[in-house]
């Protein structure tokens, strides 16, 4: 596998404040592609139904949660402009 792919797999649960895992990497240590995958993964997880939650988040709530988790604002803006998401795929705008 190419190094960037391996890094994304390893780092997509890392967070810029060092609170992520498995290595507690901080800002500047996380590959930009890992950050992109992380924000998309969290966003889609919030929008999808989870059996352990009463309901999924609305788009507005999910975007606010991404801000609360301190994901990069530019990535949040991009997601705000994306149409409806269903099973990880954009289905309309």
Wavefront OBJ file of the C-alpha trace (Angstrom):
o trace
v 0.000 0.000 0.000
v 1.192 3.544 -0.672
v 2.371 5.419 2.414
v -0.497 7.983 2.368
v -3.069 5.150 2.426
v -1.340 3.475 5.364
v -1.151 6.798 7.188
v -4.872 7.459 6.693
v -5.714 4.024 8.092
v -3.440 4.629 11.091
v -4.348 8.252 11.749
v -8.025 8.799 10.957
v -8.926 8.610 14.669
v -6.234 11.095 15.682
v -7.356 14.610 16.647
v -5.447 17.889 16.380
v -5.565 18.444 20.145
v -3.794 15.120 20.761
v -6.889 13.423 22.218
v -7.203 10.854 19.425
v -5.775 7.398 19.079
v -3.750 5.241 18.600
v -0.756 7.573 19.010
v -2.164 10.828 20.398
v -0.732 12.819 17.500
v -1.223 16.560 17.607
v -1.725 19.344 15.128
v 0.833 19.253 12.340
v 1.643 15.575 12.899
v -1.505 14.236 11.240
v -1.475 13.781 7.461
v -3.998 16.127 5.757
v -5.707 13.157 4.059
v -6.228 11.570 7.478
v -7.987 14.724 8.661
v -10.235 14.731 5.594
v -11.186 11.077 6.095
v -11.793 11.685 9.801
v -14.141 14.631 9.289
v -16.128 12.804 6.594
v -16.332 9.664 8.728
v -17.617 11.553 11.773
v -20.057 13.595 9.686
v -21.617 10.580 7.967
v -21.743 8.656 11.251
v -23.685 11.514 12.859
v -26.176 11.642 9.983
v -26.813 7.895 9.847
v -29.098 6.000 12.193
v -27.293 4.282 15.051
v -29.081 1.614 17.121
v -27.678 3.067 20.352
v -29.113 6.548 19.681
v -32.733 7.687 19.687
v -32.204 9.586 16.435
v -29.569 10.690 13.988
v -28.289 14.262 13.898
v -29.694 16.824 11.496
v -27.219 18.342 9.056
v -27.066 21.530 11.148
v -26.480 19.542 14.346
v -23.793 17.412 12.677
v -21.941 20.485 11.394
v -22.127 22.065 14.866
v -20.712 18.869 16.372
v -17.801 18.966 13.915
v -17.105 22.521 15.064
v -17.333 21.434 18.699
v -14.808 18.705 17.974
v -12.543 21.359 16.410
v -12.255 19.938 12.932
v -10.841 22.450 10.426
v -13.364 25.112 9.478
v -12.617 24.855 5.756
v -13.540 21.157 5.771
v -16.752 21.896 7.672
v -17.621 24.572 5.087
v -17.132 22.062 2.289
v -19.450 19.580 4.004
v -22.007 22.339 4.597
v -22.163 22.793 0.822
v -22.632 19.102 0.067
v -26.113 17.869 -0.725
v -27.925 15.130 1.146
v -25.824 12.143 2.167
v -27.202 8.589 2.136
v -25.053 5.572 2.922
v -21.961 7.678 2.420
v -22.951 8.903 -1.067
v -24.076 12.336 -2.171
v -27.599 11.932 -3.555
v -28.663 15.469 -4.297
v -28.321 19.100 -3.429
l 1 2 3 4 5 6 7 8 9 10 11 12 13 14 15 16 17 18 19 20 21 22 23 24 25 26 27 28 29 30 31 32 33 34 35 36 37 38 39 40 41 42 43 44 45 46 47 48 49 50 51 52 53 54 55 56 57 58 59 60 61 62 63 64 65 66 67 68 69 70 71 72 73 74 75 76 77 78 79 80 81 82 83 84 85 86 87 88 89 90 91 92 93
